[in-house]
Amino acid sequence: MFPIFVVLIVVIVIAYYFLNSEPNANEVIEENQKMALLNAKKILKAQERWKKNDYDANGKNDYILGPLKTLSNISFVNGNSISILDIKISNSDYRFKNNRIACDGYYFTVASTSKKWKLEGVEVNDFYIIAIPEKRGVTGSCIFLLNSQNKAYYCSAEYKKLMPTWPSSKELQLKIWKELSL
């Protein structure tokens, strides 16, 4: 009887330890990075819906470069509104420093591959999503770029540019950015 009781206590202590232990930093970073790619894909899908349904009613099949919040609160003339992007993701828009809240350890934003673009009043036929760790090296070790053709790249979160741009051929040759298969 005694050995079974001791074994049972040991099993309970081990189970309690594993159930109450916190994940290590590498596990957190890995999970955040998986979620960053998943959330970037959600932004991509919302952009595709925007383009397909012409939610801004400008008569053009284009994407939106405005705030991500636009995708989570689309209002129509008749007073109806819909959301095509989770508010948690849209609140993580990197451009709004004072009002952004990281989503799974990352911030997101949308940019045009064109060198000349304005936030409003431009037809955008190509864009990319930028996913930047909230705390580089702590909540994520990579920066991700995903474009409207589903092509993706990543680089170290230690990359010196504050706001990364679509990789140049030189950056690709130097292997600063590496292609990511989705």
PAMIZA-326635 format. One line per field, with one value per residue (C-alpha): residue number from 1; residue in three letters; x, y, z. Coordinates in Angstrom, 1 decimal, decimal comma, padded with zeros to 4 digits. Each point is the difference from the previous one (the first is absolute). Layout:
k	NUM	...
r	Ala	...
x	X	...
y	Y	...
z	Z	...
This chain:
k	1	2	3	4	5	6	7	8	9	10	11	12	13	14	15	16	17	18	19	20	21	22	23	24	25	26	27	28	29	30	31	32	33	34	35	36	37	38	39	40	41	42	43	44	45	46	47	48	49	50	51	52	53	54	55	56	57	58	59	60	61	62	63	64	65	66	67	68	69	70	71	72	73	74	75	76	77	78	79	80	81	82	83	84	85	86	87	88	89	90	91	92	93	94	95	96	97	98	99	100	101	102	103	104	105	106	107	108	109	110	111	112	113	114	115	116	117	118	119	120	121	122	123	124	125	126	127	128	129	130	131	132	133	134	135	136	137	138	139	140	141	142	143	144	145	146	147	148	149	150	151	152	153	154	155	156	157	158	159	160	161	162	163	164	165	166	167	168	169	170	171	172	173	174	175	176	177	178	179	180	181	182
r	Met	Phe	Pro	Ile	Phe	Val	Val	Leu	Ile	Val	Val	Ile	Val	Ile	Ala	Tyr	Tyr	Phe	Leu	Asn	Ser	Glu	Pro	Asn	Ala	Asn	Glu	Val	Ile	Glu	Glu	Asn	Gln	Lys	Met	Ala	Leu	Leu	Asn	Ala	Lys	Lys	Ile	Leu	Lys	Ala	Gln	Glu	Arg	Trp	Lys	Lys	Asn	Asp	Tyr	Asp	Ala	Asn	Gly	Lys	Asn	Asp	Tyr	Ile	Leu	Gly	Pro	Leu	Lys	Thr	Leu	Ser	Asn	Ile	Ser	Phe	Val	Asn	Gly	Asn	Ser	Ile	Ser	Ile	Leu	Asp	Ile	Lys	Ile	Ser	Asn	Ser	Asp	Tyr	Arg	Phe	Lys	Asn	Asn	Arg	Ile	Ala	Cys	Asp	Gly	Tyr	Tyr	Phe	Thr	Val	Ala	Ser	Thr	Ser	Lys	Lys	Trp	Lys	Leu	Glu	Gly	Val	Glu	Val	Asn	Asp	Phe	Tyr	Ile	Ile	Ala	Ile	Pro	Glu	Lys	Arg	Gly	Val	Thr	Gly	Ser	Cys	Ile	Phe	Leu	Leu	Asn	Ser	Gln	Asn	Lys	Ala	Tyr	Tyr	Cys	Ser	Ala	Glu	Tyr	Lys	Lys	Leu	Met	Pro	Thr	Trp	Pro	Ser	Ser	Lys	Glu	Leu	Gln	Leu	Lys	Ile	Trp	Lys	Glu	Leu	Ser	Leu
x	000,0	002,8	001,8	-003,2	-000,8	003,5	-000,2	-003,4	001,4	003,0	-002,3	-002,2	003,0	001,5	-003,4	-000,5	003,5	-000,7	-003,4	001,2	003,3	000,3	001,3	003,6	000,9	000,8	-003,5	-001,7	002,0	-000,7	-003,8	-000,1	001,7	-002,4	-002,9	001,7	-000,1	-003,6	-001,1	001,8	-001,9	-003,2	000,9	000,7	-003,4	-001,8	001,8	-001,1	-003,6	000,3	001,2	-002,6	-002,9	001,1	-001,0	001,2	-002,4	002,6	-000,6	003,5	001,1	002,8	001,4	000,0	003,2	-001,8	-000,2	-000,7	-002,9	-001,8	-000,2	-001,6	-002,6	-001,5	-003,0	-002,5	-002,2	-003,1	001,4	001,1	003,5	002,1	003,4	002,3	003,0	000,2	000,2	002,9	002,1	-001,2	000,9	003,6	000,6	003,7	-000,6	-002,0	002,7	-002,1	-003,1	001,4	-000,3	002,1	-001,8	001,8	003,2	000,0	-001,1	-001,2	-000,4	-000,6	002,2	000,1	002,8	-000,1	002,5	-002,6	-003,2	-002,3	-002,2	-003,2	-001,3	002,4	-000,8	002,1	000,5	002,8	000,9	001,8	-000,6	002,7	000,1	002,4	000,6	-001,3	003,4	002,6	001,7	-002,5	-003,4	001,3	003,4	-001,1	-001,6	-002,4	-001,1	-002,9	-001,2	-003,3	001,4	000,6	003,8	001,6	003,4	001,5	003,1	001,4	-001,8	003,3	-000,3	000,8	-002,7	-002,8	-002,6	001,1	-000,7	-000,5	003,5	002,2	001,9	003,2	-001,6	-001,0	003,5	001,5	-002,5	-001,3	-003,5	-000,7	-002,9	-002,6	-002,1	-003,6
y	000,0	002,4	000,0	000,6	003,0	001,4	-000,5	001,7	003,0	000,3	-000,1	002,7	002,2	-000,4	000,7	003,1	001,2	-000,4	001,5	003,1	000,5	003,0	-000,6	001,0	003,1	-002,0	-001,7	003,4	001,5	-003,0	000,2	003,7	-000,4	-002,7	002,4	002,9	-001,9	-001,2	003,6	001,4	-002,6	001,2	003,6	-001,3	-001,7	003,2	002,0	-002,5	000,3	003,8	-000,1	-002,5	001,8	003,6	001,0	003,6	000,2	001,8	-002,3	-001,4	-003,5	001,3	-000,6	002,3	001,6	001,8	-001,0	-003,6	001,1	000,8	-003,7	-000,7	002,7	000,5	002,3	000,4	002,9	-001,9	-000,2	-003,6	-001,0	-003,2	-001,2	-002,0	000,1	-000,9	003,2	-001,5	-000,1	003,4	001,6	-001,1	002,4	001,0	003,5	001,2	000,0	001,4	-002,1	-003,4	-003,2	-002,9	-003,1	-003,2	001,9	001,7	003,2	000,1	002,5	000,1	001,8	000,4	-001,6	003,2	002,7	002,7	-000,3	001,9	-001,3	001,2	000,3	-002,4	-003,2	-002,7	-003,2	-001,4	000,2	-001,9	-000,6	000,7	-001,9	001,5	-001,5	002,2	-000,4	-001,2	-003,1	-000,4	-000,5	-001,0	-000,6	000,6	002,8	-001,4	001,5	-001,6	001,4	-000,1	-002,9	-002,1	000,4	000,3	000,9	000,2	001,5	000,3	002,3	001,8	001,5	003,6	001,6	001,2	-000,6	-002,7	000,3	-002,7	-001,6	001,3	-002,4	001,0	-000,8	-003,4	-000,7	001,0	-002,4	002,7	-001,2	-003,6	-001,5	-001,7	-002,8	000,2
z	000,0	000,9	-003,4	-001,9	002,2	-000,5	-003,8	000,0	001,9	-002,4	-003,0	001,4	000,8	-003,5	-001,6	002,1	-001,0	-003,7	000,1	001,9	-001,6	-002,4	-003,6	-000,6	-002,0	-003,2	000,1	000,4	-002,9	-002,2	000,8	-000,6	-003,4	-001,1	001,1	-001,8	-003,3	000,6	000,8	-003,1	-002,1	001,6	-001,0	-003,5	-000,1	001,2	-002,7	-002,6	001,2	-000,1	-003,6	-001,1	001,5	-000,5	003,5	-000,6	-003,0	-002,1	-003,0	000,1	001,0	002,2	003,5	002,9	001,4	002,7	003,7	000,7	002,1	-003,3	-000,6	003,4	-000,3	-003,5	000,1	-002,8	-001,0	001,2	003,5	-000,1	000,8	-000,2	001,2	-002,3	002,4	003,7	002,1	002,0	-003,2	-001,2	003,4	-000,6	-002,9	000,3	-001,4	003,0	002,7	002,8	-000,7	-001,0	001,9	-001,0	-001,2	001,1	000,5	-003,4	-001,7	-003,6	-002,8	-003,7	-002,6	-003,8	-002,1	-002,0	001,0	-000,4	001,9	002,3	002,8	-001,7	-003,6	-001,8	-001,8	001,4	-001,9	002,1	003,7	002,7	003,6	002,6	003,3	002,6	003,5	002,8	001,7	-002,5	001,3	002,8	-001,5	-003,4	-001,6	-003,6	-002,1	-002,6	-003,4	-001,9	-003,3	-001,9	-002,1	003,1	-000,2	003,4	001,4	003,5	001,6	003,4	002,4	000,5	-003,5	000,4	-002,1	002,2	-002,8	-002,4	-003,7	-002,6	-000,4	-002,7	-002,2	001,8	003,4	-001,4	-001,4	003,4	001,6	002,4	-001,0	-000,5	-002,0	002,1	-001,4	001,1
